[in-house]
Amino acid sequence: MNFRQPQPGDEPEINLIPLIDVLLVILIFLAATTSFTRLSQLKVDLPQAQANAVDTGAIHIAVSQEGLYALDGQLLSSHDTDAIAQALLAAAQGKKDPVLVINADAQSTHESVVRVMEAARLAHIRRVNFATRSIP
């Protein structure tokens, strides 16, 4: 048997490379086996807002639950984005930097509101606001 005396410069060392390799494999395994669930329906509780001042020079468009549109109280006959944009252009005639206020029913579809927003973009109306019900 060889019983040699420890030399002063011979200190034990810990090799960290295999430890890092093992941790990397564990990390890859966890990332690969993690199941990402997607919720099919989210319950969204929209905030309510309070406003004191009302802009009387704004263009108001109402969106009903059935997807009907009314521009400043007048029912629009067409539900096409281009027709809504033409009606918005006519309503914004002569107004500098017009403001569009969308009054959408709580049960109206997202598509109906987005159609109005797209029509506002086509009519070059940059300021779009949404009307909310005030808290009693």
N, C-alpha and C positions, 0 to 999 in steps of 0.2 A: 504494500500500500504506500501510496505517495502522500505523505502528510507534509505539505510544504507550508511555509510560513507566509501569511498575507504580506504582500509588498505595499509600501506606503502609497503608491499611485494606482493600486488596483481596487477601485471602489465599484460596488454594484450599481448598475444603471437600469432604468426602466425604459423599455422601448415602447413609445407611444404610437407608432405607426399601425401595429395590429389592432390596437384599441380603437383608433380612428376608423379603420376599415370596418370593424364590427359595428360601430355606431352608425356608420354610413349605410351599411346593409340593413340595419334595423329601421333606419329612417326611410329608406326606399320601400321596405316591406310595409311599413305603416301607411305611407302615402299611397301605395298601390292597393291596399285593402280597405282604405277608408271609403265608406259609402256616402255619397253626396245625395242628400234627399232634396227634392224640389217640391215645394208646397204648391198644390194645384189651385188653391184658393186662399187668399189672404183677406182677413177682415180689416178693413181700413176705416178708421174713425177720423174723418176729415175735421180740421179745425174750423172754428167759427171766428169771425172777425167783427170788429166794431169800427164803424166809420162815422165821422161827424159831418164832413163836408161832401156834398154831391156836386159833381161837375156837370153843369147843365148843357155845356157845348159838346158833350160826348155823343157818339153814335151808339145807340143801344140795339143789340140784337138778342132776341130771345130764342131759346132752343127748348122745345117741348119734349115730353116723355116719348111721344110718337115720332120724333125726328122732324117736326115742322119748324120752320124758321119764320120769325117776324122781325123786320127791320124797322125800328122806330114806330112800332105799333101796326105796321102794315104787313100782312101775311105775304111771304114770298111764294110764288107759284112753283118754282123749280127748286129741287134739292141738290142740284149740281154745283160743284165747287166754283166753276167758271161763272155761273149765273149769280151766285152769291157774291163773288168778287166784283162783277159788274154793278150789282146793286150797292155794294160798299163804295165803289168808285164814284157812283152818282151821288151817294149821301155825303161823301167827303169832298165833293166839288166845292172849291172856294175856301176850304178850311186849311189853315196852316197847322201842320203837325196834328192831324186828327187823332182822337182817342176812341178806341172801340171798347165798349163794355159788354161782356158776354153774360147774359142772364140765363143760365142753364138750369133746367129742372134737375132735382137730385136723382131722379130715375132715368134721365136721358143717357143715351149711350156715349161712350167715350169717342166713338167714331163721329158722332154728330158734332161734338165740340171741336174735335181736331179738324173737321171739315171747315168749320168757321175760321179756325186759326190759319189754315192753309189759304182760305179765301182772303183773309186779311193780309197775308204775305203777298199774294198776287195783286192786291189792291194797293200795295206799298204803304200799308198802315203799320207803323212800327210800335205804337203804344197800344197794348192789349191788356185790359183789366178784366177781372172776374168779379161779378157781384155776389155778395153773400147775404145771408139773412142775419140781421142784427140780433143780438141776445137781448131778451126782454128784461 
